[in-house]
Amino acid sequence: MKKGKIIWVLIIWFLWAVGMDIELLYRHHSTSDYFAYNSAGFTPLFFILAIVVLILNLGSLFFLIKPKLIGIKVAYSALIAAAIYNLLAFGLGLLDIEGMKQAYRMSKESMGLPVQEEALPMLFSPTAFAGMLGASLLVYILVAFLISKRKAYFRGQ
């Protein structure tokens, strides 16, 4: 069965997502997401959600390569789980914006990347958080739309 451009875009998306999930779990101590969950006392929830998202993204990737009808539900579930993870991370991050700035600084420095101090106030404000959250949710909606356009692929048609 021919995959087509949309399926290849979805494969690349979920492959990228799996890579980001693995990196998040590997480098968790130096990520602002971990800081947000940890500082609110939700460290176990961070790991539960991150692992669930990773498993669902891997499942989505598998069913994009070997299509089965259940793949649609797995892919939608991956997007919903990732959206929940992000909603919580952004919401918890708003509780300690100064701490989030510090976590961001540490994350950049741990990777040997420069920190642009003048950009931090713009990046770490409720408005910026809302914008970043909105953008990520729009991307999830776009990916869900692409999945819906290719439902027949998962049915083997």
Secondary structure, 3 states (H helix, E strand, C coil): CCCHHHHHHHHHHHHHHHHHHHHHHHCHHHCHHHHHHHHCCCHHHHHHHHHHHHHHHHHHHHHHHCCCCHHHHHHHHHHHHHHHHHHHHHHHHHCCHHHHHHHHHHHHHHCCCCCCHHHHHHHCCHHHHHHHHHHHHHHHHHHHHHHHHCHHHHCCC
